Amino acid sequence: MKPPIYLKLSTLKLKSTLILFLLLPLTSPSQNPPSFNQIDSLSYNAYLASDWKKVLQYSNQGFNAGYDYYFLRMRAGLAELNRKFPVRAAKHFRKALAFSANDPYAVEYLYSSLLFSGDWAESRLLAADSPPEIRKKIGIADKRLISSAFVETGYMFNPNADSIKAYQPDAELSHLYMVPSYWYLSAGINLEAGKRFSAVISTNIISFTAIQQFLIPGQASLIYDVPFDQRAIYLAGSYYVGNGFHLTLAGQALSYTLPLYIWEPGDAGGQYVQNAFTYTDLAFNLAIRKRFPWVAIGLAADFNRFKNLWYRQEQADFTLYPSGNVNTWLKLEGTLLSDSISPSGRMITHASVGRKIWGKLWIEGDYYYGDIRNFSEQNAYVVFTNFDKIKKRMGINLLAYKIIPHLDLSFRYQYTLRSASWQTYLNSEYIGDQFRDYPVHSIIGGLTWQF
């Protein structure tokens, strides 16, 4: 999901010009039966008293009676916006613009409503189609090719690494490959070309500390350090077709050289020697998304090549905005992944929820369940090529938007439960794996600068 745009509703009041000129009742109210004059006067007085329920009551009475005009639509829109129902407010402000095209007040509040509802594509269209003087008057940023830049870094560690290494499988020979820790750094930019096309370009590096351990009962373990770095470049483009439809095409290329020790027979019986295996992994994503006023639905397909094997996955997701705004949202997602482990497919499920908790601060929680390997998510931006199976994953995120005019901050904690595997051998023949679960903790921080 895109981050919510912070909107302080207490600032959404009319300028003095609007109060004196726009919302003055046209005539004094009359008595029963309800008339145009009475609806106009009652709705205006309710507006002055900030009684938003009554403003809507009188406005709806007027609309039902056939009284539909600019002033009444503006009052109804402001009432809905102050009650934190921006989807409903946007309908009224669009009607107001039909009566007074390019009216700066109607444009301003429609723009705020679209942002508050999370409809960034339509808010961008509105800004692009507004005359320059109106954009300047209501504070919409000038058009820029680079809309923002971001950097993110994190550290992941296994607190049970020593106990995993100390485990002794009951086998003639066993082999363990383990990643005790790794760190991550990513940086990129967001682009906006025209009013419908947006793109993301980023690069990242992940530095792994890895070990190989060979265990023979009665002998000292052979432990080899096999660290490596993975570098990647990511590119995604999204086009807003209109009517709530987005099309996204994304891809990532990951390059790394994997050092591994293998047994090499020799005259004296042989020894373990290091070989280098170089891979260029690829992840591609194609997605279509439809935004409705209160929900969003997405369908996606990923085609990935990891360690020279191709995999595919199909995904569907559903996001609900219970109040039609970004203060609260709930997302459910399911992915069917087909790979060499599960050719017929296996399911990975994901649920997340977000809530504004104070001022400019949001909190998010998410939970994944399933066998997470050979898996990509977030339009192929995050790729899992881990050796060990991830059985479940959960996290909590704190997101602070515009803590100063252009700066957003994020802090993320993730917990994953993984399963270490020892390959066991008898008479040099592989006989199976033995497993032990272990946790991995991840702490990730990021900042985004909005231009």
KAQUI-V349495 format. One record per pair of residues at least 24 apart in sequence whose ideal C-beta (glycine too) atoms are under 10 Angstrom apart, sorted by the first residue. I is the first residue (numbers start at 0). J is the second residue. Records with the same first field share a line. If there is no record, write none. Layout:
I = J, J
//
This chain:
0 = 117, 295, 316, 318, 325, 328, 330, 351, 353, 363, 377
1 = 117, 119, 120, 325
2 = 117, 119, 325, 353, 361, 363, 398, 399, 400, 401, 407, 409, 447
3 = 114, 115, 116, 117, 119, 324, 325, 326, 328, 353, 355, 359, 361, 398, 400
4 = 111, 113, 114, 115, 116, 117, 119, 122, 325, 400, 401, 449
5 = 114, 115, 325, 355, 358, 359, 360, 361, 399, 400, 401, 402, 407
6 = 80, 83, 85, 111, 112, 114, 115, 116, 324, 325, 326, 359, 400
7 = 111, 358, 359
8 = 80, 81, 82, 83, 85, 111, 115, 324
9 = 81
10 = 111
11 = 77, 80, 81, 88, 107, 108, 111, 112, 115
12 = 49, 77, 81
13 = 46, 73, 74, 77, 104, 107, 108
14 = 103, 104, 107
16 = 103, 104
17 = 73, 77, 103, 104, 107, 108
18 = 46, 47
20 = 104
21 = 69, 70, 73, 74, 95, 99, 102, 104, 105
22 = 46, 47, 70, 71, 73, 74, 77, 104
23 = 70
24 = 70
25 = 68, 70
32 = 64
33 = 57, 60, 61, 63, 64, 66
34 = 61, 64, 66
35 = 61, 64, 65, 66, 68, 71
36 = 66
37 = 61, 66
38 = 62, 63, 64, 66, 71
39 = 66, 68, 70, 71, 74
42 = 66, 70, 71, 74, 75, 78
43 = 70, 71, 74
45 = 74, 78
46 = 70, 73, 74, 75, 77, 78, 81
49 = 77, 78, 81
50 = 78
51 = 75, 77, 78, 79, 80, 81, 82, 84
52 = 78, 82
53 = 78
54 = 78, 79, 81, 82
55 = 79, 82, 84, 87, 91
58 = 91
62 = 91, 94
67 = 94, 97, 98
68 = 94, 95, 98, 99
69 = 94, 95, 96, 97, 98, 99, 102, 104, 105
70 = 95, 98, 99
71 = 95, 98
72 = 96, 97, 98, 99, 105
73 = 98, 99, 102, 104, 105, 108
76 = 104, 105, 108, 109, 112
77 = 104, 108, 112
79 = 112, 323
80 = 108, 109, 111, 112, 115, 324
82 = 322
83 = 115, 322, 323, 324, 326
84 = 112, 115, 116, 322, 323, 324
85 = 109, 111, 112, 113, 114, 115, 116, 117, 118, 292, 320, 322, 323, 324, 325, 326
86 = 112, 113, 115, 116, 117, 118, 291, 292, 293, 320, 322, 323, 324
87 = 112, 116, 292, 323
88 = 112, 113, 115, 116, 323, 324
89 = 113, 115, 116, 118, 121, 122, 125, 292, 323
90 = 292
92 = 125
93 = 125
96 = 125
101 = 128, 129, 130, 132, 133
102 = 133
103 = 129, 130, 132, 133, 134, 135, 136, 137
104 = 133, 136, 137
105 = 133
106 = 130, 133, 134, 136, 137, 139
107 = 133, 136, 137, 138, 139
108 = 137
109 = 137
110 = 134, 137, 138, 139
111 = 137
112 = 323, 324
114 = 324, 325
115 = 323, 324, 325, 326
116 = 290, 292, 293, 320, 322, 323, 324, 325
117 = 290, 295, 318, 320, 323, 324, 325, 326, 328
118 = 243, 290, 292, 295, 320, 323, 325
119 = 197, 239, 290, 325
120 = 194, 195, 197, 237, 238, 239, 240, 241, 243, 244, 245, 288, 290
121 = 239, 241, 242, 243, 290
123 = 191, 193, 194, 195, 197, 239
124 = 194, 195, 239, 241
125 = 194
126 = 194
127 = 191, 193, 194, 195
128 = 194
140 = 405, 449, 450
141 = 450
142 = 191, 192, 193, 194
143 = 190, 191, 449, 450
144 = 188, 190, 191, 192, 193, 198, 450
145 = 188, 189, 190, 191, 200, 450
146 = 188, 189, 190, 191, 197, 198, 449, 450
147 = 187, 188, 189, 190, 191, 199, 405, 407, 447, 448, 449, 450
148 = 186, 187, 188, 189, 201, 446, 447, 448, 449, 450
149 = 185, 186, 187, 188, 189, 199, 201, 407, 409, 445, 446, 447, 448, 449
150 = 184, 185, 186, 187, 201, 444, 445, 446, 447, 448
151 = 183, 184, 185, 186, 187, 201, 203, 409, 411, 443, 444, 445, 446, 447
152 = 182, 183, 184, 185, 186, 203, 204, 442, 443, 444, 445, 446
153 = 181, 182, 183, 184, 185, 205, 411, 412, 413, 441, 442, 443, 444, 445
154 = 180, 181, 182, 183, 440, 441, 442, 443, 444
155 = 179, 180, 181, 182, 183, 205, 207, 413, 415, 439, 440, 441, 442, 443
156 = 180, 181, 182, 208, 438, 439, 440, 441, 442
157 = 181, 387, 415, 417, 419, 437, 438, 439, 440
158 = 437, 438, 439, 440
159 = 417, 419, 435, 436, 437, 438, 439
160 = 208, 210, 419, 437, 439
162 = 435, 437
163 = 210, 212, 419, 421, 435, 436, 437
164 = 210, 212, 214, 220, 222, 419
165 = 220
166 = 212, 214, 419, 421, 433, 435
167 = 214, 216, 220, 421
168 = 214, 216, 421, 422, 423, 432, 433, 434, 435
169 = 216, 423, 433
170 = 214, 215, 216, 421, 422, 423, 424, 425, 430, 431, 433
171 = 214, 215, 216, 423, 424, 425, 426, 427, 428, 430
172 = 213, 214, 215, 216, 262, 421, 422, 423, 424, 425, 426, 427, 428, 429, 430
173 = 212, 213, 214, 215, 216, 220, 420, 421, 422, 423, 424, 430, 432, 433
174 = 211, 212, 213, 214, 221, 260, 262, 420, 421, 422, 423, 424, 429, 432
175 = 210, 211, 212, 213, 214, 220, 222, 419, 420, 421, 422, 433, 435
176 = 209, 210, 211, 212, 225, 257, 259, 260, 386, 387, 419, 420, 421, 422
177 = 208, 209, 210, 211, 212, 222, 225, 386, 387, 417, 419, 420, 421, 437
178 = 207, 208, 209, 210, 225, 226, 227, 385, 386, 387, 417, 419, 439
179 = 207, 208, 209, 210, 439
180 = 206, 207, 208, 209, 439, 440
181 = 205, 206, 207, 208, 209, 226, 227, 228, 229, 439, 441
182 = 206, 207, 208
183 = 207, 229, 441, 443
185 = 231, 233, 380, 443, 445
186 = 445
187 = 232, 233, 234, 235, 380, 447
188 = 448, 450
189 = 235, 447, 449, 450
190 = 236
192 = 236
193 = 238, 239
194 = 239
195 = 237, 238, 239, 240, 241, 245
196 = 236, 237, 238, 239
197 = 235, 236, 237, 238, 239, 245, 247
198 = 234, 235, 236, 237, 238, 247, 248, 249
199 = 233, 234, 235, 236, 237, 247, 249, 378, 380
200 = 232, 233, 234, 235, 236
201 = 231, 232, 233, 234, 235, 251, 380
202 = 230, 231, 232, 233, 251
203 = 229, 230, 231, 232, 233, 251, 253, 380, 381, 382
204 = 228, 229, 230, 231, 255
205 = 229, 230, 231, 253, 255, 382, 384
206 = 230
207 = 255, 257, 385
209 = 257, 258, 259, 386
211 = 258, 259, 260, 261, 271, 273
212 = 260, 421
213 = 260, 262, 271, 422
214 = 421, 423
215 = 424
221 = 260, 270, 271
223 = 258, 259, 260, 271, 273
224 = 258
225 = 257, 258, 259, 260, 273, 275
226 = 258
227 = 255, 256, 257, 258, 259, 275, 276
228 = 254, 255, 256
229 = 253, 254, 255, 256, 257, 278, 280, 382, 384
230 = 254, 255
231 = 255, 280, 282, 380, 382
233 = 282, 378, 379, 380, 381, 382
234 = 379
235 = 284, 286, 377, 378, 379, 380
237 = 286, 288, 378
239 = 288, 290
240 = 287, 289
242 = 289, 290
243 = 288, 289, 290, 291, 292, 295, 296
244 = 287, 288, 289, 290
245 = 286, 287, 288, 289, 290, 295, 297
246 = 285, 286, 287, 288
247 = 284, 285, 286, 287, 288, 297, 299, 378, 379
248 = 283, 284, 285, 286, 378, 379
249 = 282, 283, 284, 285, 286, 299, 301, 375, 377, 378, 379, 380
250 = 281, 282, 283, 284, 285, 302, 378, 379
251 = 280, 281, 282, 283, 284, 303, 375, 378, 379, 380, 381, 382
252 = 279, 280, 281, 282, 283, 304
253 = 278, 279, 280, 281, 282, 303, 304, 305, 382, 384
254 = 278, 279, 280
255 = 279, 280, 384
257 = 306, 386
262 = 427
276 = 306, 307
278 = 304, 305, 306, 307, 384
279 = 304, 307
280 = 304, 305, 306, 307, 308, 373, 382, 384
281 = 305, 309, 379, 382
282 = 310, 374, 375, 376, 378, 379, 380, 381, 382, 384
283 = 311, 375, 378, 379
284 = 312, 314, 375, 376, 377, 378, 379, 380
285 = 378, 379
286 = 314, 316, 378, 379
288 = 316, 318
290 = 318, 320
291 = 318, 320
292 = 320, 323
293 = 318, 319, 320, 321, 322, 323, 324
294 = 318, 319, 320, 321, 323, 328, 329
295 = 319, 320, 328, 330
297 = 330, 332, 378
299 = 332, 334, 375, 376, 377, 378, 379
301 = 334, 336, 374, 375, 376, 378, 379, 382
302 = 375, 379
303 = 336, 338, 373, 374, 375, 379, 382, 383, 384
304 = 373
305 = 338, 339, 372, 373, 374, 375, 382, 383, 384
306 = 339, 373, 384
308 = 338, 339, 373
309 = 337, 338, 339, 373
310 = 336, 337, 338, 339, 340, 341, 342, 372, 373, 374, 375
311 = 335, 336, 337, 338, 344
312 = 336, 337, 338, 344, 345, 347, 373, 374, 375, 376
313 = 337, 344
314 = 347, 349, 375, 376
316 = 349, 351
318 = 351, 353
319 = 352
324 = 355
325 = 353, 355, 361
326 = 353, 354, 355, 356, 361
327 = 352, 353, 354, 355, 361
328 = 352, 353, 354, 355, 361, 363
329 = 353, 354
330 = 363, 365
332 = 365, 367, 376
333 = 369
334 = 367, 369, 371, 374, 375, 376
336 = 369, 370, 371, 372, 373, 374, 375
337 = 373
338 = 370, 372, 373, 374
339 = 372, 373
340 = 370, 372, 373, 388
341 = 370, 372, 373
345 = 369, 370, 371, 372, 374
346 = 370
347 = 371, 372, 374, 376, 383, 389, 392
349 = 376, 392
350 = 393
351 = 393, 394, 396
353 = 396, 398
355 = 398, 400
356 = 397
357 = 399
358 = 399, 400, 402
359 = 398, 399, 400, 401, 402, 407, 408
360 = 397, 398, 399, 400, 402, 408
361 = 396, 397, 398, 399, 400, 409
362 = 395, 396, 397, 398
363 = 394, 395, 396, 397, 398, 409, 411
364 = 393, 394, 395, 396
365 = 392, 393, 394, 395, 396, 411, 413
366 = 391, 392, 393, 394
367 = 391, 392, 393, 394, 413, 415
368 = 392, 393
370 = 418
371 = 415, 417
372 = 417
383 = 415
385 = 415, 417, 439
386 = 417, 419, 420
387 = 415, 417, 418, 419, 420, 434, 436, 437, 439
388 = 416, 417, 418, 419, 420, 434, 436
389 = 415, 416, 417, 418, 439
390 = 415, 416, 417, 418, 436
391 = 415, 416, 417
392 = 416, 417, 439, 441
394 = 441, 443
396 = 443
397 = 444
398 = 445, 447
399 = 446
400 = 447, 449
401 = 449
402 = 446
403 = 448
404 = 449
405 = 447, 448, 449, 450
406 = 446, 447, 448, 449
407 = 445, 446, 447, 448, 449
408 = 444, 445, 446, 447
409 = 443, 444, 445, 446, 447
410 = 442, 443, 444, 445
411 = 441, 442, 443, 444, 445
412 = 440, 441, 442, 443
413 = 439, 440, 441, 442, 443
414 = 438, 439, 440, 441
415 = 439, 440, 441
//
